[in-house]
Amino acid sequence: MKEQQVKEFLIFVWKEALCCIFPVIIFMTLALSKVITIPYLPRYDLILLVCILAQIGLVWTKLESVDELKVITVFHLIGLGLELYKVHKGSWSYPEEAWTKFGGVPLYSGFMYASVASYVCQAWKRFDLHLLHWPRPWLAFLLSVCIYANFFTHHYAFDFRWVLIAALFVLFYKSKIRFTVTTKAYHMPTMLSFMLVAFFIWLAENISTFLGAWRYPDQEISWRIVHWGKISSWFMLVIISIMIVAELKRIKYPEQVESPNMRKPQSE
């Protein structure tokens, strides 16, 4: 029994590693570009070039499908829009020069958000994810819009972050994610999965800022750990990415997303 559990765990770790291919490529590029310079090619432009080639390679090798690329592109644009606004407001900055830098934001930054969507898409197919007791589409859409809008409006009005998080707990209190490593199906509360992914993204954010991917105002003089409060921001962004994927999956594979409004077949 223990041997089977160890085998199951090792396969789980291996699949998780495969799900993280795109994020790992970005981290490796951030690390290597910190110590390796190419004449006449600014670091941010090099990172963008690697991200584009990596995305092409993932689709070409069929590790990502064209449909998944569409989802990733949507989240890339969502992230880029957020970056332009936040940098303008001074929430963080990109201090290095680059050719592909607009409004103080290098275009490669959108790929960091896209890598989150890439992870979600990879995990969906590698672990055969099924969403149980998922909220109705209009509720999920409305909450996603409110979460994304709050990232912009809290600079001028009340920050509804904790109100929205409370609403998420109410909306998802019954929801679970079913996943399969080999043959046995496991269940995890949806909110727990959101929190775990957000925590690991926060860890990745600390590595990214240490490698100079961007800087927060309190990191201008010397690097320091990213504030714990950022976990809540990633928590909500993770939810947006999963909701986008879930709604697209609902259209193509409705059996993978079980909502209260889905009609179950009546027993004869």
Backbone as CSV, one residue per row, in Angstrom:
resi,resn,N_x,N_y,N_z,CA_x,CA_y,CA_z,C_x,C_y,C_z
1,MET,0.834,-1.205,0.000,0.000,0.000,0.000,0.868,1.255,0.000
2,LYS,1.921,1.231,0.853,2.807,2.387,0.931,3.547,2.615,-0.380
3,GLU,3.947,1.517,-1.026,4.648,1.641,-2.311,3.757,2.328,-3.332
4,GLN,2.470,1.983,-3.328,1.524,2.590,-4.249,1.365,4.083,-3.958
5,GLN,1.333,4.441,-2.684,1.203,5.844,-2.301,2.438,6.644,-2.725
6,VAL,3.612,6.041,-2.537,4.850,6.711,-2.959,4.861,6.887,-4.470
7,LYS,4.461,5.842,-5.184,4.410,5.921,-6.645,3.430,6.994,-7.098
8,GLU,2.268,7.030,-6.439,1.245,8.034,-6.765,1.785,9.450,-6.525
9,PHE,2.499,9.617,-5.418,3.067,10.928,-5.090,4.122,11.346,-6.111
10,LEU,4.985,10.424,-6.500,6.047,10.748,-7.472,5.450,11.111,-8.829
11,ILE,4.410,10.401,-9.222,3.746,10.718,-10.491,3.076,12.086,-10.396
12,PHE,2.490,12.380,-9.233,1.876,13.691,-9.014,2.916,14.799,-9.168
13,VAL,4.082,14.622,-8.551,5.155,15.624,-8.637,5.611,15.786,-10.076
14,TRP,5.746,14.668,-10.798,6.195,14.721,-12.186,5.191,15.473,-13.060
15,LYS,3.916,15.198,-12.868,2.888,15.890,-13.641,2.848,17.380,-13.302
16,GLU,3.023,17.695,-12.018,3.068,19.105,-11.611,4.236,19.812,-12.291
17,ALA,5.370,19.129,-12.376,6.537,19.713,-13.040,6.243,19.984,-14.510
18,LEU,5.545,19.050,-15.171,5.185,19.241,-16.570,4.216,20.411,-16.739
19,CYS,3.330,20.583,-15.756,2.373,21.699,-15.801,3.084,23.041,-15.701
20,CYS,4.265,23.037,-15.089,4.998,24.282,-14.834,6.056,24.586,-15.896
21,ILE,5.972,23.934,-17.051,6.999,24.116,-18.075,7.173,25.584,-18.447
22,PHE,6.084,26.263,-18.745,6.179,27.658,-19.174,6.709,28.561,-18.048
23,PRO,6.162,28.462,-16.815,6.732,29.263,-15.727,8.215,28.985,-15.489
24,VAL,8.632,27.718,-15.594,10.037,27.367,-15.379,10.919,28.011,-16.442
25,ILE,10.459,28.011,-17.674,11.218,28.653,-18.752,11.418,30.141,-18.445
26,ILE,10.364,30.783,-17.960,10.467,32.206,-17.621,11.464,32.415,-16.487
27,PHE,11.399,31.582,-15.446,12.324,31.725,-14.314,13.773,31.481,-14.736
28,MET,13.980,30.472,-15.563,15.330,30.191,-16.034,15.868,31.362,-16.855
29,THR,15.002,31.954,-17.657,15.418,33.107,-18.473,15.743,34.305,-17.591
30,LEU,14.911,34.536,-16.557,15.179,35.626,-15.621,16.526,35.431,-14.939
31,ALA,16.806,34.188,-14.527,18.058,33.907,-13.819,19.272,34.048,-14.736
32,LEU,19.188,33.441,-15.928,20.329,33.482,-16.840,20.592,34.883,-17.381
33,SER,19.509,35.618,-17.656,19.682,36.978,-18.194,20.225,37.941,-17.142
34,LYS,20.218,37.513,-15.887,20.788,38.310,-14.806,22.312,38.319,-14.878
35,VAL,22.885,37.222,-15.410,24.349,37.087,-15.446,24.907,37.071,-16.863
36,ILE,24.031,36.861,-17.845,24.482,36.812,-19.245,23.875,37.978,-20.009
37,THR,24.685,38.725,-20.687,24.198,39.848,-21.499,24.534,39.618,-22.959
38,ILE,23.648,40.056,-23.830,23.860,39.980,-25.273,23.969,41.408,-25.798
39,PRO,25.052,41.722,-26.497,25.246,43.095,-26.985,24.065,43.589,-27.821
40,TYR,23.642,44.812,-27.563,22.568,45.498,-28.298,21.173,44.871,-28.107
41,LEU,21.074,43.913,-27.201,19.766,43.309,-26.924,19.471,43.473,-25.425
42,PRO,18.658,44.477,-25.062,18.317,44.687,-23.646,17.701,43.443,-23.015
43,ARG,17.889,43.327,-21.720,17.454,42.132,-20.995,15.961,41.870,-21.149
44,TYR,15.140,42.898,-21.006,13.691,42.711,-21.106,13.290,42.231,-22.501
45,ASP,13.997,42.706,-23.530,13.702,42.269,-24.904,14.100,40.809,-25.097
46,LEU,15.213,40.423,-24.476,15.645,39.021,-24.543,14.609,38.114,-23.897
47,ILE,14.101,38.528,-22.744,13.092,37.719,-22.046,11.836,37.581,-22.905
48,LEU,11.415,38.682,-23.543,10.245,38.637,-24.426,10.475,37.668,-25.576
49,LEU,11.655,37.722,-26.184,11.972,36.835,-27.309,11.916,35.371,-26.879
50,VAL,12.478,35.062,-25.715,12.456,33.687,-25.218,11.016,33.237,-24.941
51,CYS,10.216,34.124,-24.359,8.821,33.780,-24.063,8.036,33.465,-25.336
52,ILE,8.238,34.270,-26.374,7.551,34.050,-27.652,7.979,32.708,-28.259
53,LEU,9.303,32.463,-28.272,9.807,31.205,-28.831,9.319,30.007,-28.015
54,ALA,9.264,30.178,-26.701,8.779,29.091,-25.841,7.315,28.792,-26.128
55,GLN,6.526,29.842,-26.313,5.101,29.645,-26.600,4.904,28.952,-27.942
56,ILE,5.670,29.365,-28.932,5.614,28.711,-30.248,6.021,27.242,-30.121
57,GLY,7.098,26.992,-29.358,7.584,25.621,-29.178,6.579,24.730,-28.477
58,LEU,5.868,25.260,-27.489,4.875,24.475,-26.761,3.712,24.064,-27.664
59,VAL,3.311,24.968,-28.545,2.224,24.646,-29.471,2.719,23.687,-30.555
60,TRP,3.919,23.941,-31.058,4.485,23.105,-32.125,4.686,21.662,-31.659
61,THR,5.099,21.485,-30.393,5.302,20.135,-29.855,4.014,19.531,-29.307
62,LYS,2.914,20.292,-29.436,1.579,19.856,-28.991,1.478,19.693,-27.465
63,LEU,2.422,20.291,-26.735,2.278,20.333,-25.286,1.151,21.290,-24.904
64,GLU,0.870,22.240,-25.788,-0.276,23.120,-25.652,-1.048,23.112,-26.960
65,SER,-2.363,23.145,-26.848,-3.206,23.155,-28.042,-3.489,24.592,-28.459
66,VAL,-4.048,24.745,-29.642,-4.413,26.078,-30.127,-5.486,26.692,-29.235
67,ASP,-6.438,25.868,-28.774,-7.480,26.362,-27.867,-6.872,26.873,-26.567
68,GLU,-5.891,26.151,-26.045,-5.223,26.577,-24.821,-4.443,27.868,-25.053
69,LEU,-3.863,27.984,-26.236,-3.142,29.215,-26.575,-4.084,30.416,-26.565
70,LYS,-5.315,30.226,-27.001,-6.300,31.308,-26.996,-6.582,31.769,-25.568
71,VAL,-6.739,30.797,-24.667,-6.986,31.121,-23.256,-5.796,31.879,-22.675
72,ILE,-4.602,31.395,-22.967,-3.382,32.017,-22.460,-3.238,33.440,-22.996
73,THR,-3.597,33.635,-24.268,-3.518,34.967,-24.871,-4.480,35.938,-24.195
74,VAL,-5.676,35.460,-23.892,-6.656,36.311,-23.192,-6.095,36.777,-21.858
75,PHE,-5.509,35.841,-21.109,-4.973,36.222,-19.807,-3.726,37.089,-19.949
76,HIS,-2.969,36.907,-21.015,-1.824,37.772,-21.311,-2.295,39.218,-21.452
77,LEU,-3.376,39.425,-22.191,-3.909,40.772,-22.411,-4.489,41.357,-21.119
78,ILE,-5.166,40.504,-20.336,-5.708,40.955,-19.052,-4.568,41.414,-18.139
79,GLY,-3.506,40.620,-18.094,-2.365,40.966,-17.257,-1.648,42.203,-17.732
80,LEU,-1.508,42.343,-19.044,-0.816,43.509,-19.596,-1.583,44.792,-19.296
81,GLY,-2.908,44.728,-19.387,-3.734,45.891,-19.058,-3.561,46.292,-17.600
82,LEU,-3.498,45.284,-16.728,-3.304,45.553,-15.308,-1.915,46.144,-15.051
83,GLU,-0.906,45.613,-15.750,0.454,46.118,-15.593,0.555,47.596,-15.976
84,LEU,-0.021,47.961,-17.105,0.043,49.343,-17.573,-0.556,50.295,-16.543
85,TYR,-1.655,49.888,-15.951,-2.327,50.742,-14.970,-1.537,50.817,-13.668
86,LYS,-1.075,49.668,-13.176,-0.388,49.625,-11.890,0.959,50.346,-11.942
87,VAL,1.670,50.188,-13.033,2.951,50.892,-13.169,2.716,52.399,-13.238
88,HIS,1.672,52.785,-13.958,1.308,54.209,-14.035,1.004,54.768,-12.650
89,LYS,0.405,53.947,-11.785,0.046,54.382,-10.439,1.203,54.252,-9.445
90,GLY,2.319,53.703,-9.899,3.484,53.585,-9.032,3.463,52.396,-8.097
91,SER,2.595,51.405,-8.368,2.520,50.226,-7.500,3.807,49.410,-7.566
92,TRP,4.418,49.350,-8.747,5.728,48.729,-8.937,6.339,49.307,-10.199
93,SER,7.572,48.917,-10.506,8.252,49.512,-11.661,9.179,48.500,-12.322
94,TYR,9.526,48.806,-13.561,10.496,48.033,-14.333,11.651,48.978,-14.656
95,PRO,12.718,48.923,-13.865,13.768,49.942,-13.957,14.668,49.876,-15.184
96,GLU,14.755,48.729,-15.832,15.698,48.588,-16.946,15.100,49.105,-18.258
97,GLU,15.987,49.491,-19.178,15.553,49.984,-20.480,15.273,48.815,-21.424
98,ALA,14.405,49.076,-22.414,14.086,48.043,-23.407,13.445,48.686,-24.620
99,TRP,13.596,48.023,-25.773,12.942,48.499,-26.994,11.447,48.236,-26.922
100,THR,11.087,47.085,-26.346,9.679,46.674,-26.288,9.080,47.053,-24.936
101,LYS,9.151,48.319,-24.633,8.648,48.834,-23.358,7.724,50.003,-23.639
102,PHE,6.472,49.888,-23.202,5.475,50.924,-23.463,4.808,51.326,-22.151
103,GLY,4.726,52.619,-21.924,4.127,53.106,-20.685,4.867,52.614,-19.463
104,GLY,6.179,52.376,-19.614,6.980,51.879,-18.496,6.862,50.388,-18.273
105,VAL,6.128,49.699,-19.164,5.881,48.255,-18.995,6.492,47.470,-20.153
106,PRO,7.416,46.542,-19.888,7.941,45.676,-20.951,6.894,44.651,-21.350
107,LEU,6.817,44.347,-22.629,5.768,43.445,-23.103,5.899,42.031,-22.553
108,TYR,7.101,41.670,-22.108,7.238,40.306,-21.574,6.425,40.113,-20.301
109,SER,6.062,41.201,-19.621,5.346,41.091,-18.343,4.015,40.358,-18.492
110,GLY,3.361,40.523,-19.645,2.097,39.827,-19.858,2.254,38.322,-19.844
111,PHE,3.453,37.837,-20.210,3.686,36.392,-20.224,3.737,35.815,-18.817
112,MET,4.066,36.624,-17.830,4.082,36.120,-16.456,2.665,35.787,-15.996
113,TYR,1.699,36.584,-16.442,0.299,36.271,-16.146,-0.152,35.091,-17.012
114,ALA,0.300,35.087,-18.268,-0.071,34.003,-19.173,0.440,32.656,-18.659
115,SER,1.578,32.681,-17.954,2.128,31.426,-17.433,1.207,30.810,-16.377
116,VAL,0.450,31.659,-15.669,-0.531,31.150,-14.706,-1.637,30.405,-15.452
117,ALA,-2.131,31.025,-16.530,-3.160,30.376,-17.347,-2.622,29.103,-17.984
118,SER,-1.345,29.128,-18.382,-0.720,27.941,-18.964,-0.714,26.798,-17.956
119,TYR,-0.367,27.108,-16.706,-0.366,26.092,-15.647,-1.767,25.501,-15.463
120,VAL,-2.780,26.363,-15.435,-4.161,25.899,-15.241,-4.575,24.968,-16.378
121,CYS,-4.264,25.361,-17.613,-4.623,24.537,-18.778,-3.898,23.190,-18.746
122,GLN,-2.607,23.222,-18.398,-1.839,21.979,-18.335,-2.371,21.058,-17.243
123,ALA,-2.661,21.644,-16.073,-3.170,20.839,-14.960,-4.522,20.242,-15.294
124,TRP,-5.325,21.001,-16.045,-6.676,20.529,-16.380,-6.630,19.211,-17.135
125,LYS,-5.724,19.139,-18.118,-5.700,17.926,-18.933,-4.844,16.816,-18.316
126,ARG,-3.778,17.181,-17.609,-2.899,16.150,-17.050,-3.526,15.460,-15.840
127,PHE,-4.371,16.191,-15.108,-5.015,15.620,-13.932,-6.508,15.371,-14.151
128,ASP,-6.958,15.540,-15.393,-8.363,15.290,-15.732,-9.293,15.996,-14.738
129,LEU,-9.128,17.297,-14.639,-9.880,18.063,-13.649,-11.373,18.093,-13.977
130,HIS,-12.179,17.970,-12.927,-13.627,18.160,-13.017,-14.038,19.096,-11.886
131,LEU,-14.824,20.096,-12.206,-15.282,21.061,-11.217,-16.689,20.673,-10.765
132,LEU,-16.825,20.440,-9.478,-18.100,19.998,-8.926,-18.749,21.141,-8.142
133,HIS,-20.078,21.256,-8.301,-20.832,22.338,-7.643,-20.259,23.708,-7.998
134,TRP,-19.929,23.871,-9.263,-19.376,25.139,-9.736,-20.496,26.183,-9.825
135,PRO,-20.219,27.440,-9.520,-21.270,28.473,-9.565,-21.878,28.624,-10.951
136,ARG,-23.077,29.164,-10.980,-23.733,29.441,-12.257,-22.879,30.404,-13.083
137,PRO,-22.898,30.269,-14.409,-22.031,31.090,-15.273,-22.155,32.587,-15.029
138,TRP,-23.383,33.093,-14.858,-23.539,34.538,-14.711,-22.957,35.022,-13.387
139,LEU,-23.021,34.186,-12.340,-22.432,34.554,-11.061,-20.910,34.566,-11.146
140,ALA,-20.351,33.543,-11.794,-18.897,33.471,-11.958,-18.394,34.654,-12.778
141,PHE,-19.123,34.992,-13.848,-18.721,36.113,-14.708,-18.793,37.437,-13.945
142,LEU,-19.884,37.634,-13.217,-20.066,38.883,-12.466,-18.975,39.057,-11.416
143,LEU,-18.666,37.991,-10.703,-17.651,38.078,-9.663,-16.264,38.316,-10.271
144,SER,-15.984,37.699,-11.411,-14.702,37.913,-12.081,-14.542,39.377,-12.495
145,VAL,-15.600,39.945,-13.040,-15.566,41.354,-13.453,-15.331,42.255,-12.244
146,CYS,-16.016,41.970,-11.135,-15.866,42.774,-9.912,-14.444,42.672,-9.351
147,ILE,-13.880,41.477,-9.375,-12.514,41.280,-8.878,-11.522,42.076,-9.723
148,TYR,-11.643,41.952,-11.047,-10.707,42.644,-11.932,-10.876,44.156,-11.807
149,ALA,-12.121,44.621,-11.724,-12.385,46.061,-11.603,-11.803,46.617,-10.310
150,ASN,-11.832,45.823,-9.247,-11.340,46.312,-7.952,-9.850,46.613,-7.979
151,PHE,-9.105,45.910,-8.836,-7.676,46.191,-8.963,-7.436,47.619,-9.456
152,PHE,-8.404,48.155,-10.180,-8.294,49.519,-10.711,-8.942,50.544,-9.781
153,THR,-10.154,50.240,-9.327,-10.939,51.237,-8.602,-10.462,51.484,-7.176
154,HIS,-9.723,50.538,-6.581,-9.341,50.734,-5.179,-8.364,51.899,-5.000
155,HIS,-7.792,52.379,-6.119,-6.915,53.547,-6.037,-7.723,54.822,-5.791
156,TYR,-9.009,54.784,-6.126,-9.848,55.970,-5.999,-10.945,55.810,-4.945
157,ALA,-11.363,54.585,-4.712,-12.490,54.340,-3.807,-12.117,53.258,-2.808
158,PHE,-13.120,52.744,-2.122,-12.902,51.709,-1.109,-12.368,50.431,-1.750
159,ASP,-11.432,49.775,-1.062,-10.895,48.502,-1.529,-11.833,47.376,-1.078
160,PHE,-12.536,46.799,-2.030,-13.524,45.752,-1.727,-12.904,44.358,-1.705
161,ARG,-11.571,44.284,-1.627,-10.881,42.992,-1.708,-11.449,41.967,-0.730
162,TRP,-11.563,42.327,0.546,-11.996,41.358,1.553,-13.487,41.072,1.444
163,VAL,-14.246,42.035,0.933,-15.673,41.790,0.681,-15.810,40.755,-0.432
164,LEU,-14.986,40.911,-1.470,-15.026,39.977,-2.598,-14.557,38.584,-2.182
165,ILE,-13.521,38.529,-1.335,-13.039,37.233,-0.857,-14.112,36.543,-0.022
166,ALA,-14.816,37.325,0.806,-15.917,36.757,1.595,-17.001,36.213,0.667
167,ALA,-17.293,36.956,-0.418,-18.296,36.505,-1.391,-17.849,35.217,-2.072
168,LEU,-16.543,35.087,-2.301,-16.012,33.872,-2.914,-16.216,32.663,-2.010
169,PHE,-15.993,32.837,-0.721,-16.184,31.733,0.219,-17.656,31.306,0.260
170,VAL,-18.546,32.277,0.154,-19.982,31.955,0.136,-20.339,31.223,-1.151
171,LEU,-19.802,31.717,-2.260,-20.141,31.168,-3.571,-19.558,29.768,-3.784
172,PHE,-18.366,29.525,-3.212,-17.668,28.262,-3.479,-17.645,27.312,-2.278
173,TYR,-18.473,27.560,-1.287,-18.362,26.761,-0.063,-18.633,25.281,-0.305
174,LYS,-19.423,24.941,-1.303,-19.705,23.537,-1.611,-18.854,23.007,-2.763
175,SER,-18.174,23.905,-3.454,-17.465,23.520,-4.672,-16.191,22.727,-4.375
176,LYS,-15.958,21.717,-5.212,-14.746,20.896,-5.085,-14.141,20.648,-6.464
177,ILE,-12.850,20.357,-6.446,-12.157,19.985,-7.674,-11.804,18.504,-7.581
178,ARG,-12.220,17.745,-8.590,-11.876,16.328,-8.642,-10.710,16.163,-9.604
179,PHE,-9.664,15.499,-9.154,-8.506,15.287,-10.022,-8.014,13.857,-9.885
180,THR,-7.352,13.378,-10.924,-6.862,11.998,-10.967,-5.371,12.005,-11.277
181,VAL,-4.605,11.322,-10.458,-3.161,11.227,-10.695,-2.871,10.056,-11.624
182,THR,-3.354,8.849,-11.253,-3.223,7.672,-12.125,-4.616,7.108,-12.412
183,THR,-5.167,6.429,-11.422,-6.514,5.863,-11.602,-7.481,6.313,-10.515
184,LYS,-6.947,6.587,-9.332,-7.798,6.977,-8.210,-8.142,8.461,-8.289
185,ALA,-9.416,8.782,-8.060,-9.869,10.176,-8.079,-9.773,10.777,-6.682
186,TYR,-9.283,12.002,-6.620,-9.172,12.728,-5.357,-10.043,13.982,-5.436
187,HIS,-10.428,14.477,-4.262,-11.248,15.692,-4.200,-10.583,16.722,-3.290
188,MET,-10.663,17.975,-3.696,-10.101,19.068,-2.903,-11.066,20.242,-2.933
189,PRO,-11.314,20.884,-1.789,-12.151,22.087,-1.805,-11.577,23.127,-2.759
190,THR,-12.430,23.709,-3.574,-11.972,24.659,-4.586,-11.217,25.829,-3.979
191,MET,-11.713,26.361,-2.870,-11.052,27.501,-2.248,-9.650,27.141,-1.773
192,LEU,-9.457,25.921,-1.293,-8.125,25.482,-0.865,-7.176,25.444,-2.052
193,SER,-7.655,24.953,-3.188,-6.806,24.913,-4.386,-6.425,26.323,-4.820
194,PHE,-7.382,27.266,-4.746,-7.077,28.662,-5.070,-5.953,29.194,-4.178
195,MET,-6.072,28.922,-2.873,-5.105,29.451,-1.907,-3.721,28.837,-2.110
196,LEU,-3.675,27.544,-2.410,-2.388,26.883,-2.618,-1.671,27.439,-3.845
197,VAL,-2.405,27.592,-4.943,-1.796,28.142,-6.159,-1.317,29.571,-5.914
198,ALA,-2.135,30.380,-5.217,-1.767,31.768,-4.919,-0.501,31.829,-4.065
199,PHE,-0.386,30.924,-3.095,0.790,30.913,-2.230,2.053,30.605,-3.027
200,PHE,1.976,29.620,-3.908,3.157,29.262,-4.694,3.504,30.353,-5.718
201,ILE,2.502,31.060,-6.224,2.791,32.188,-7.109,3.488,33.298,-6.323
202,TRP,3.059,33.493,-5.072,3.714,34.491,-4.215,5.178,34.134,-4.001
203,LEU,5.462,32.841,-3.782,6.857,32.408,-3.662,7.618,32.701,-4.951
204,ALA,6.977,32.426,-6.081,7.598,32.701,-7.375,7.825,34.194,-7.563
205,GLU,6.905,35.002,-7.045,7.041,36.452,-7.139,8.268,36.933,-6.375
206,ASN,8.534,36.330,-5.234,9.731,36.685,-4.470,10.998,36.368,-5.257
207,ILE,10.993,35.218,-5.921,12.145,34.850,-6.746,12.288,35.829,-7.905
208,SER,11.153,36.191,-8.531,11.176,37.091,-9.688,11.711,38.470,-9.323
209,THR,11.247,39.025,-8.212,11.733,40.350,-7.808,13.200,40.283,-7.401
210,PHE,13.617,39.167,-6.804,15.027,38.999,-6.447,15.899,38.988,-7.705
211,LEU,15.363,38.404,-8.783,16.102,38.341,-10.049,15.927,39.607,-10.889
212,GLY,15.201,40.583,-10.351,15.075,41.871,-11.033,14.025,41.919,-12.118
213,ALA,13.036,41.018,-12.074,11.980,41.046,-13.088,11.185,42.342,-12.985
214,TRP,10.940,42.806,-11.777,10.330,44.111,-11.497,10.650,44.459,-10.060
215,ARG,10.267,45.649,-9.623,10.537,46.070,-8.257,9.326,46.760,-7.665
216,TYR,9.075,46.454,-6.386,8.084,47.200,-5.632,8.782,48.409,-5.009
217,PRO,8.022,49.447,-4.650,8.650,50.651,-4.089,9.581,50.372,-2.913
218,ASP,9.230,49.407,-2.038,10.082,49.140,-0.880,11.292,48.278,-1.219
219,GLN,11.449,47.933,-2.523,12.603,47.145,-2.957,13.588,47.970,-3.783
220,GLU,13.354,49.270,-3.876,14.198,50.123,-4.706,15.638,50.168,-4.206
221,ILE,15.818,50.291,-2.891,17.174,50.392,-2.329,17.810,49.012,-2.207
222,SER,17.090,48.076,-1.635,17.584,46.704,-1.501,16.395,45.749,-1.515
223,TRP,16.660,44.523,-1.956,15.567,43.553,-2.065,15.088,43.139,-0.684
224,ARG,13.795,42.982,-0.551,13.185,42.430,0.658,12.006,41.569,0.253
225,ILE,11.583,40.714,1.155,10.501,39.787,0.850,9.228,40.545,0.477
226,VAL,8.515,40.022,-0.505,7.266,40.641,-0.950,6.234,40.533,0.171
227,HIS,5.499,41.611,0.383,4.532,41.659,1.483,3.518,40.515,1.374
228,TRP,3.169,39.957,2.533,2.212,38.845,2.571,0.870,39.215,1.940
229,GLY,0.532,40.495,2.008,-0.752,40.929,1.460,-0.897,40.657,-0.024
230,LYS,0.240,40.488,-0.717,0.184,40.217,-2.164,-0.424,38.848,-2.456
231,ILE,-0.413,37.961,-1.453,-1.019,36.639,-1.671,-2.494,36.789,-2.002
232,SER,-3.159,37.737,-1.342,-4.592,37.942,-1.607,-4.814,38.429,-3.034
233,SER,-3.870,39.240,-3.548,-3.992,39.713,-4.933,-3.860,38.555,-5.909
234,TRP,-2.855,37.707,-5.675,-2.683,36.542,-6.550,-3.831,35.562,-6.396
235,PHE,-4.358,35.467,-5.179,-5.503,34.612,-4.911,-6.664,34.974,-5.837
236,MET,-6.922,36.279,-5.969,-8.039,36.725,-6.806,-7.720,36.608,-8.287
237,LEU,-6.450,36.837,-8.655,-6.077,36.681,-10.064,-6.142,35.215,-10.495
238,VAL,-5.758,34.319,-9.593,-5.859,32.884,-9.884,-7.309,32.506,-10.147
239,ILE,-8.210,33.067,-9.339,-9.633,32.768,-9.501,-10.125,33.237,-10.866
240,ILE,-9.691,34.424,-11.284,-10.095,34.919,-12.601,-9.622,33.971,-13.689
241,SER,-8.353,33.539,-13.612,-7.812,32.653,-14.651,-8.554,31.323,-14.690
242,ILE,-8.846,30.753,-13.514,-9.548,29.467,-13.481,-10.984,29.627,-13.965
243,MET,-11.612,30.747,-13.629,-12.984,30.969,-14.090,-13.033,31.100,-15.609
244,ILE,-12.039,31.781,-16.192,-11.991,31.918,-17.655,-11.859,30.537,-18.293
245,VAL,-10.922,29.739,-17.783,-10.726,28.389,-18.320,-11.986,27.550,-18.121
246,ALA,-12.594,27.653,-16.934,-13.782,26.852,-16.620,-14.935,27.160,-17.565
247,GLU,-15.160,28.447,-17.835,-16.278,28.804,-18.711,-16.034,28.343,-20.150
248,LEU,-14.780,28.400,-20.593,-14.470,27.911,-21.943,-14.584,26.383,-22.005
249,LYS,-14.157,25.723,-20.933,-14.287,24.269,-20.873,-15.753,23.862,-20.819
250,ARG,-16.569,24.664,-20.133,-17.998,24.359,-20.020,-18.641,24.311,-21.406
251,ILE,-18.184,25.205,-22.283,-18.748,25.266,-23.636,-18.378,24.020,-24.437
252,LYS,-17.103,23.621,-24.345,-16.621,22.514,-25.167,-16.794,21.150,-24.494
253,TYR,-16.581,21.112,-23.161,-16.701,19.844,-22.429,-17.601,20.073,-21.211
254,PRO,-18.903,20.197,-21.413,-19.820,20.520,-20.307,-19.812,19.515,-19.172
255,GLU,-19.418,18.275,-19.455,-19.412,17.262,-18.391,-18.307,17.504,-17.363
256,GLN,-17.338,18.367,-17.685,-16.239,18.632,-16.760,-16.550,19.747,-15.769
257,VAL,-17.629,20.459,-16.003,-17.999,21.565,-15.104,-19.440,21.362,-14.673
258,GLU,-19.622,20.925,-13.434,-20.962,20.633,-12.925,-21.496,21.819,-12.133
259,SER,-22.553,22.437,-12.661,-23.174,23.584,-12.005,-24.561,23.220,-11.496
260,PRO,-25.091,24.009,-10.548,-26.434,23.719,-10.018,-27.524,23.744,-11.072
261,ASN,-27.293,24.528,-12.140,-28.336,24.643,-13.150,-28.256,23.567,-14.223
262,MET,-27.278,22.633,-14.071,-27.179,21.543,-15.031,-28.219,20.489,-14.699
263,ARG,-28.894,20.030,-15.700,-29.935,19.025,-15.484,-29.302,17.639,-15.445
264,LYS,-29.619,16.913,-14.404,-29.112,15.552,-14.288,-30.146,14.589,-14.871
265,PRO,-29.682,13.535,-15.514,-30.634,12.585,-16.087,-31.478,11.925,-15.019
266,GLN,-32.759,11.812,-15.254,-33.670,11.197,-14.280,-33.542,9.696,-14.362
267,SER,-33.580,9.078,-13.190,-33.493,7.622,-13.150,-34.812,7.010,-13.621
268,GLU,-34.700,5.950,-14.336,-35.897,5.307,-14.882,-36.550,4.432,-13.815
